[in-house]
Amino acid sequence: MRRGEGLTLFKLIYNVLIVVVSVFILFRGFMVDDEDLRQPVRTAGYTDVGIIDKTRVFSWTAGCDSGEAVAADIKAKNAKGEVVDLIVCRGWPFKGATVRYP
């Protein structure tokens, strides 16, 4: 075998790194805790916050931006005591949460 042919250690490390980074980016929504989704809703003045559904991969399909890690459908009580539907979009690790009102 001539020098430079085949799978070198550098190519192996490079390929493994690409796979690890890709998996990390795709599945970063699983790193977000449920409490990180409830807290922004409480801060906005809602009570009895409950998570109905979560979209952890491709959160943009649930009403969030493409840079968001997770989208959660939330039911909570507003100041009038009415139960309302909300969407919480949360980025990870550097972006906070956004409460959306559908």
C-alpha positions in Angstrom: 0.0 0.0 0.0 1.3 3.4 -0.9 1.6 6.2 1.6 -1.6 8.3 1.8 -3.9 5.6 0.8 -6.5 4.0 3.0 -8.0 5.1 6.3 -5.5 7.2 8.2 -5.8 8.0 11.9 -6.6 11.6 11.0 -9.4 10.6 8.6 -10.8 8.3 11.2 -10.9 11.0 13.9 -12.3 13.5 11.5 -15.2 11.1 10.5 -16.0 10.2 14.1 -16.0 13.9 15.0 -18.4 14.7 12.2 -20.8 12.0 13.3 -20.7 13.0 16.9 -21.3 16.7 16.2 -24.1 15.9 13.8 -25.9 13.7 16.3 -25.3 16.3 19.0 -26.9 19.0 16.9 -29.8 16.9 15.8 -30.7 15.6 19.2 -29.9 18.6 21.4 -33.6 18.9 22.3 -33.2 16.0 24.6 -30.8 18.0 26.7 -33.6 20.5 27.7 -35.2 19.7 31.1 -39.0 20.1 31.5 -38.6 22.7 34.2 -36.7 24.8 31.7 -39.9 24.8 29.6 -42.3 25.6 32.5 -40.3 28.4 34.1 -40.7 31.0 31.3 -44.5 30.5 31.4 -44.6 31.0 35.2 -42.4 34.1 34.7 -45.0 35.4 32.2 -47.7 35.2 35.0 -49.3 31.9 34.3 -50.1 29.2 36.8 -50.9 25.5 36.8 -48.4 25.0 33.9 -48.6 21.6 32.3 -46.7 20.2 29.3 -49.0 18.5 26.8 -46.5 17.5 24.1 -42.9 18.1 23.2 -41.1 18.1 19.8 -37.4 17.6 20.4 -36.3 17.0 16.8 -37.3 19.4 14.0 -39.0 21.8 16.4 -39.7 24.2 13.5 -42.5 21.9 12.5 -44.3 22.8 15.8 -44.2 26.6 15.4 -40.7 27.5 16.4 -37.7 28.8 14.6 -35.2 26.5 13.0 -32.6 27.4 15.6 -34.7 26.1 18.5 -33.9 22.8 20.2 -37.3 21.9 21.5 -41.0 23.0 21.1 -43.5 22.3 23.8 -47.3 22.6 23.8 -48.3 24.0 27.1 -51.6 24.4 28.9 -51.7 27.0 31.7 -54.1 29.3 33.6 -53.9 33.0 32.9 -54.6 35.8 35.4 -58.4 35.5 34.7 -58.3 31.8 35.6 -58.9 30.7 32.0 -57.0 27.7 30.6 -55.0 28.8 27.6 -52.7 27.0 25.1 -49.2 28.2 24.6 -46.1 27.1 22.8 -42.7 27.4 24.4 -39.6 27.3 22.1 -36.3 26.7 23.8 -32.8 26.7 22.4 -29.9 24.9 23.8 -27.3 25.6 25.0 -27.0 29.3 24.3 -30.5 30.5 23.6 -33.2 31.0 26.2 -36.9 30.3 25.9 -39.6 32.1 24.0 -43.3 31.9 24.9 -45.6 32.0 21.9 -49.3 32.6 21.9 -51.0 30.7 19.1 
